[in-house]
Amino acid sequence: MTNSQKDFLLKEIKGKVLFDEPLAKHTTLGVGGPAEAWVEPTDIPSLTKLVKFSIDEKIPLFAIGRGSNLLVRDDGVKGIVVRLNSPVFTYVKREGQSLRCGGGAEVGEALKVARDNGLSGLEFVVGVPATVGGAIKTNLSVSYPFKRGIKEVLDHVKMLDGEKKEKDFPHIIIEAKFSLQRADKEAIAKKMDDFIAYRQRTQELTLSSAGCIFKNPEGRKGAGWLIEQCGLKGKRIGGAEISSRHSNFIINHNQKAKAENVLALIKIMRKEVQKRFNIHLKLEVEIWG
């Protein structure tokens, strides 16, 4: 990025603008190099101007929420990383049996508003570090006690040039509306407790991770089971380790892992599963850089 391009960001974009911002502190895995530019626009006109600038100048633009399901390489990211965390993008409003949420709102906040108003349908997001936009982009879902995904309660999304009734998601989601069902508050709380108890039993919630590394193969055993059967549970490279609780998780011990350690484990996991089961594991985690 040239000095004139940096000057444009500083002078023309309302909000926080940083250069060489370490991305490790903005991801749940806690690894990765810096973003060439980090921007937190305060309003929609500034976001619009930022997107147009990136297109005109042919500068890559990346949107980040809570940084889960994300692995940033050690060399970092060339281009602009944008985060929607101003009040314009983080609201949660109840409208009858629906919630209208900014793309930068925390899914946990949306769940809290739903619970407090006796609206059911979002209980499965409890304890998940994600924004509304990020949850939609990755189609946040669970398989316990049955398959449930964010798209099932999604009414529409809104991006910079209007609304999309169909579920063809834009690069940056600035608003979403969820259609929910009325329910007893105690019943909602019970569902939330069940989901969080399941996560505590089966996933790494207290150690740094990106969440599931691979997607579960269609019609086959889960990726975690396949990896465990290859004897890889607990395998460690540097500060990165395949979780002993859930083999589809890689954890960052004491924040000492590097992205290259994680990538090395991913390569081994894929290779061993391919060799033993003839299954090619597809990445769930997104890799930047």
C-alpha angles and dihedrals in degrees: 000000000000126000090249090054091050090048090054091055093048095047104033106035118075110219140041116334120183133172127216090009112179108243094197089081091052098053130072091229091055099219135108143077131271133298112239087225130008118197132185105184116204098211145017096259089057091048090049091050090048093052092047090048092052091050095045093046094040091236116153113246123204127187119213131189120173091334098243120141086029134117118186117198118239093253091059130218130313109216136027127324113199127197124190104213105131119108090258089067104031105059125124116198130180116224109180106293092348137081122216110201137181115242091244095051117117114251086223090061091048089052091049092053090046093050094047090053097045096251119145132199105075100066092110092067092066112131094008114132100223144116122233091253093048093047091053094044092054094034092236108222145158133210097206125125085349136343110287129167139182092244090065092069097032116113100178145328130224128212134177095286099043143281129332112208091183117068095252097129123215124228092253119030113203099176141012135185122211124200111214139176129243114251143158112280092227091053090051091050090050091054090049091051091050093051095047091047089053091050091048090053097046110024142054105255101155099047128066113267140143093233120245113004097200136034116245110256113249112260094358138094116291120275091246092056092048092051092047091052088057089062094246100126108124095012110151136198116181108316094337121095137178102241118256088211100049118011093206089066126081114200131204109227114217090337089286099120124107126209089248089060091053093046090051091054091047090054092051093047092052094045096050095046090048091049097047103034104018089235123135108215115220119216120254092180118077117231121212127194 
